[in-house]
Amino acid sequence: MIFEYKCEKCNKLIEKDFRVGHAEKTVKCQDCNSDCERYYGSGVNFILVGGGWPGKSIKFNREQTEKNEHAGERMRSERTGTAPKLVDQR
């Protein structure tokens, strides 16, 4: 993820790439070698890529499985004892 830092001395924006949760609080400016702090003036934007949140599909699958199990129980209880009777065919 790209994080922005701003140098107060030379008023320069610096972009650094870090893993989420591993960004440094300050970095050195390449021009004046002073400490630069995180800059949030551009806004904090991120993009989620994929089919949604991981928990969403897990929850959906669990709900569908429960519905199928309940439907199976209903079918077994309604159909018990209703097996077709064999007819003697001579």
MDTraj code that builds the backbone (N, CA, C; nanometers):
import mdtraj as md
import numpy as np

residues = "MET ILE PHE GLU TYR LYS CYS GLU LYS CYS ASN LYS LEU ILE GLU LYS ASP PHE ARG VAL GLY HIS ALA GLU LYS THR VAL LYS CYS GLN ASP CYS ASN SER ASP CYS GLU ARG TYR TYR GLY SER GLY VAL ASN PHE ILE LEU VAL GLY GLY GLY TRP PRO GLY LYS SER ILE LYS PHE ASN ARG GLU GLN THR GLU LYS ASN GLU HIS ALA GLY GLU ARG MET ARG SER GLU ARG THR GLY THR ALA PRO LYS LEU VAL ASP GLN ARG".split()
xyz = np.array([
    [0.0857, -0.1163, 0.0000],
    [0.0000, 0.0000, 0.0000],
    [0.0901, 0.1223, 0.0000],
    [0.0503, 0.2228, -0.0716],
    [0.1316, 0.3442, -0.0817],
    [0.0886, 0.4437, 0.0252],
    [0.1862, 0.4926, 0.1009],
    [0.1639, 0.5909, 0.2055],
    [0.2335, 0.7204, 0.1668],
    [0.1718, 0.8330, 0.2017],
    [0.2296, 0.9638, 0.1694],
    [0.2909, 1.0263, 0.2941],
    [0.4034, 1.0911, 0.2724],
    [0.4743, 1.1658, 0.3768],
    [0.5019, 1.3043, 0.3214],
    [0.5039, 1.4053, 0.4102],
    [0.5292, 1.5418, 0.3663],
    [0.6481, 1.5996, 0.4411],
    [0.7413, 1.6548, 0.3638],
    [0.8570, 1.7213, 0.4220],
    [0.8193, 1.8662, 0.4514],
    [0.8340, 1.9073, 0.5758],
    [0.7984, 2.0438, 0.6151],
    [0.9006, 2.1459, 0.5660],
    [1.0265, 2.1043, 0.5493],
    [1.1315, 2.1980, 0.5067],
    [1.1196, 2.2333, 0.3591],
    [1.1111, 2.1314, 0.2744],
    [1.1088, 2.1587, 0.1299],
    [0.9686, 2.1433, 0.0696],
    [0.8678, 2.1170, 0.1530],
    [0.7277, 2.1094, 0.1123],
    [0.7051, 2.0058, 0.0005],
    [0.7746, 1.8949, 0.0102],
    [0.7678, 1.7917, -0.0914],
    [0.6879, 1.6725, -0.0393],
    [0.6037, 1.6143, -0.1264],
    [0.5308, 1.4929, -0.0918],
    [0.6128, 1.3717, -0.1345],
    [0.6240, 1.2758, -0.0449],
    [0.7012, 1.1550, -0.0706],
    [0.6072, 1.0368, -0.0579],
    [0.6116, 0.9472, -0.1547],
    [0.5300, 0.8254, -0.1501],
    [0.6203, 0.7061, -0.1227],
    [0.5790, 0.6248, -0.0258],
    [0.6524, 0.5035, 0.0091],
    [0.5552, 0.3868, 0.0101],
    [0.6032, 0.2725, -0.0315],
    [0.5212, 0.1526, -0.0364],
    [0.5558, 0.0614, 0.0815],
    [0.4536, 0.0316, 0.1650],
    [0.4690, -0.0576, 0.2796],
    [0.3520, -0.1547, 0.2821],
    [0.3701, -0.2676, 0.3479],
    [0.2580, -0.3566, 0.3735],
    [0.1664, -0.2904, 0.4750],
    [0.0398, -0.3235, 0.4711],
    [-0.0566, -0.2655, 0.5644],
    [-0.0165, -0.3046, 0.7062],
    [-0.0115, -0.2059, 0.7941],
    [0.0267, -0.2291, 0.9325],
    [0.1759, -0.2205, 0.9565],
    [0.2566, -0.1989, 0.8510],
    [0.4012, -0.1924, 0.8663],
    [0.4592, -0.0589, 0.8195],
    [0.3746, 0.0410, 0.7990],
    [0.4230, 0.1713, 0.7547],
    [0.4988, 0.2403, 0.8676],
    [0.6073, 0.3056, 0.8322],
    [0.6864, 0.3788, 0.9315],
    [0.6186, 0.5112, 0.9631],
    [0.6398, 0.5597, 1.0846],
    [0.5791, 0.6869, 1.1242],
    [0.6490, 0.8045, 1.0578],
    [0.7794, 0.7942, 1.0409],
    [0.8557, 0.8991, 0.9723],
    [0.9527, 0.8348, 0.8737],
    [0.9827, 0.9082, 0.7665],
    [1.0842, 0.8669, 0.6695],
    [1.1754, 0.9857, 0.6434],
    [1.2928, 0.9601, 0.5887],
    [1.3887, 1.0666, 0.5573],
    [1.3578, 1.1242, 0.4195],
    [1.3633, 1.2556, 0.4084],
    [1.3460, 1.3233, 0.2805],
    [1.4707, 1.2979, 0.1954],
    [1.4491, 1.2677, 0.0660],
    [1.5626, 1.2410, -0.0218],
    [1.6397, 1.3679, -0.0561],
    [1.5739, 1.4843, -0.0486],
    [1.6399, 1.6104, -0.0849],
    [1.7154, 1.6743, 0.0318],
    [1.6472, 1.6941, 0.1454],
    [1.7090, 1.7669, 0.2566],
    [1.7442, 1.6774, 0.3752],
    [1.7124, 1.5486, 0.3688],
    [1.7452, 1.4512, 0.4718],
    [1.6781, 1.4786, 0.6071],
    [1.5679, 1.5507, 0.6084],
    [1.4955, 1.5747, 0.7336],
    [1.3856, 1.4696, 0.7499],
    [1.3356, 1.4573, 0.8732],
    [1.2292, 1.3608, 0.8998],
    [1.0968, 1.4119, 0.8443],
    [1.0250, 1.3234, 0.7762],
    [0.8941, 1.3572, 0.7196],
    [0.7882, 1.2719, 0.7872],
    [0.6783, 1.3346, 0.8262],
    [0.5702, 1.2632, 0.8922],
    [0.4618, 1.2275, 0.7921],
    [0.3767, 1.1332, 0.8321],
    [0.2669, 1.0898, 0.7460],
    [0.1801, 1.2084, 0.7088],
    [0.1319, 1.2077, 0.5859],
    [0.0494, 1.3160, 0.5332],
    [-0.0856, 1.2584, 0.4929],
    [-0.1928, 1.3158, 0.5469],
    [-0.3281, 1.2681, 0.5191],
    [-0.4099, 1.3685, 0.4392],
    [-0.3473, 1.4697, 0.3838],
    [-0.4181, 1.5754, 0.3107],
    [-0.4819, 1.5291, 0.1816],
    [-0.4277, 1.4266, 0.1197],
    [-0.4841, 1.3764, -0.0063],
    [-0.6030, 1.2850, 0.0179],
    [-0.6312, 1.2561, 0.1414],
    [-0.7392, 1.1632, 0.1733],
    [-0.6836, 1.0220, 0.1806],
    [-0.7514, 0.9389, 0.2532],
    [-0.7083, 0.8008, 0.2671],
    [-0.8005, 0.7161, 0.1795],
    [-0.7468, 0.6666, 0.0696],
    [-0.8256, 0.5869, -0.0238],
    [-0.7678, 0.4471, -0.0346],
    [-0.8551, 0.3504, -0.0482],
    [-0.8106, 0.2144, -0.0755],
    [-0.9184, 0.1459, -0.1571],
    [-0.8796, 0.0435, -0.2285],
    [-0.9708, -0.0277, -0.3161],
    [-0.9716, -0.1744, -0.2750],
    [-1.0906, -0.2279, -0.2535],
    [-1.1040, -0.3699, -0.2253],
    [-1.1215, -0.4427, -0.3577],
    [-1.0398, -0.5409, -0.3811],
    [-1.0465, -0.6167, -0.5047],
    [-1.0955, -0.7569, -0.4715],
    [-1.1891, -0.8048, -0.5463],
    [-1.2382, -0.9405, -0.5246],
    [-1.3886, -0.9452, -0.5190],
    [-1.4400, -1.0556, -0.4730],
    [-1.5839, -1.0785, -0.4725],
    [-1.6517, -1.0313, -0.3455],
    [-1.5916, -0.9474, -0.2684],
    [-1.6526, -0.8997, -0.1452],
    [-1.5707, -0.9390, -0.0248],
    [-1.6289, -0.9193, 0.0890],
    [-1.5603, -0.9533, 0.2134],
    [-1.5547, -1.1044, 0.2278],
    [-1.4462, -1.1581, 0.2829],
    [-1.4338, -1.3040, 0.2968],
    [-1.5464, -1.3654, 0.3785],
    [-1.5914, -1.2989, 0.4842],
    [-1.6951, -1.3542, 0.5705],
    [-1.8312, -1.3607, 0.5043],
    [-1.8516, -1.2794, 0.3999],
    [-1.9816, -1.2746, 0.3347],
    [-2.0136, -1.4078, 0.2670],
    [-1.9196, -1.4631, 0.1940],
    [-1.9451, -1.5901, 0.1256],
    [-1.9555, -1.7051, 0.2255],
    [-1.8790, -1.7000, 0.3327],
    [-1.8863, -1.8046, 0.4352],
    [-2.0244, -1.8040, 0.4995],
    [-2.0753, -1.6854, 0.5323],
    [-2.2066, -1.6733, 0.5944],
    [-2.3153, -1.7217, 0.4977],
    [-2.3044, -1.6827, 0.3704],
    [-2.4029, -1.7236, 0.2708],
    [-2.4045, -1.8754, 0.2570],
    [-2.2863, -1.9376, 0.2477],
    [-2.2792, -2.0827, 0.2349],
    [-2.3393, -2.1537, 0.3561],
    [-2.3123, -2.1015, 0.4751],
    [-2.3670, -2.1618, 0.5965],
    [-2.5199, -2.1521, 0.5968],
    [-2.5739, -2.0349, 0.5576],
    [-2.7189, -2.0173, 0.5546],
    [-2.7836, -2.1115, 0.4537],
    [-2.7225, -2.1273, 0.3362],
    [-2.7781, -2.2164, 0.2337],
    [-2.7746, -2.3616, 0.2799],
    [-2.6667, -2.4007, 0.3466],
    [-2.6565, -2.5369, 0.3983],
    [-2.7662, -2.5637, 0.5010],
    [-2.7904, -2.4671, 0.5913],
    [-2.8960, -2.4831, 0.6912],
    [-3.0325, -2.4950, 0.6250],
    [-3.0584, -2.4133, 0.5231],
    [-3.1870, -2.4197, 0.4520],
    [-3.2045, -2.5563, 0.3859],
    [-3.0988, -2.6070, 0.3242],
    [-3.1071, -2.7374, 0.2594],
    [-3.1310, -2.8493, 0.3602],
    [-3.0663, -2.8414, 0.4762],
    [-3.0866, -2.9437, 0.5784],
    [-3.2305, -2.9419, 0.6302],
    [-3.2851, -2.8211, 0.6524],
    [-3.4241, -2.8099, 0.6989],
    [-3.5209, -2.8616, 0.5924],
    [-3.4933, -2.8318, 0.4660],
    [-3.5792, -2.8812, 0.3578],
    [-3.5757, -3.0331, 0.3522],
    [-3.4582, -3.0938, 0.3710],
    [-3.4465, -3.2386, 0.3727],
    [-3.5245, -3.3001, 0.4870],
    [-3.5188, -3.2366, 0.6056],
    [-3.5941, -3.2865, 0.7211],
    [-3.7441, -3.2804, 0.6936],
    [-3.7910, -3.1700, 0.6343],
    [-3.9334, -3.1565, 0.6020],
    [-3.9753, -3.2647, 0.5028],
    [-3.8931, -3.2880, 0.4017],
    [-3.9266, -3.3890, 0.3009],
    [-3.9343, -3.5279, 0.3633],
    [-3.8399, -3.5605, 0.4507],
    [-3.8415, -3.6920, 0.5151],
    [-3.9649, -3.7074, 0.6038],
    [-4.0023, -3.6045, 0.6782],
    [-4.1171, -3.6146, 0.7685],
    [-4.2486, -3.6209, 0.6900],
    [-4.2588, -3.5538, 0.5786],
    [-4.3817, -3.5543, 0.4997],
    [-4.3965, -3.6821, 0.4172],
    [-4.2866, -3.7426, 0.3800],
    [-4.2903, -3.8579, 0.2901],
    [-4.2829, -3.9921, 0.3637],
    [-4.2678, -3.9903, 0.4939],
    [-4.2560, -4.1156, 0.5693],
    [-4.3869, -4.1927, 0.5600],
    [-4.3758, -4.3196, 0.5237],
    [-4.4950, -4.4047, 0.5153],
    [-4.5731, -4.3868, 0.3867],
    [-4.5271, -4.3126, 0.2933],
    [-4.6008, -4.2913, 0.1691],
    [-4.5336, -4.3591, 0.0507],
    [-4.4577, -4.4644, 0.0803],
    [-4.3925, -4.5373, -0.0279],
    [-4.4986, -4.6025, -0.1157],
    [-4.4755, -4.6091, -0.2450],
    [-4.5762, -4.6708, -0.3329],
    [-4.5953, -4.8186, -0.2993],
    [-4.7192, -4.8614, -0.3080],
    [-4.7509, -5.0011, -0.2781],
    [-4.7331, -5.0822, -0.4055],
    [-4.6711, -5.1961, -0.3877],
    [-4.6490, -5.2831, -0.5030],
    [-4.7779, -5.3541, -0.5406],
    [-4.8040, -5.3583, -0.6661],
    [-4.9244, -5.4232, -0.7162],
    [-4.8838, -5.5571, -0.7763],
    [-4.9588, -5.6571, -0.7424],
    [-4.9276, -5.7908, -0.7941],
    [-4.9644, -5.7960, -0.9411],
    [-4.8653, -5.8173, -1.0248],
    [-4.8883, -5.8224, -1.1682],
    [-4.8619, -5.9643, -1.2173],
    [-4.9647, -6.0379, -1.2494],
    [-4.9492, -6.1754, -1.2971],
    [-4.9764, -6.1876, -1.4406],
])
top = md.Topology()
chain = top.add_chain()
for i, resn in enumerate(residues, 1):
    res = top.add_residue(resn, chain, resSeq=i)
    for name in ("N", "CA", "C"):
        top.add_atom(name, md.element.get_by_symbol(name[0]), res)
traj = md.Trajectory(xyz[None], top)
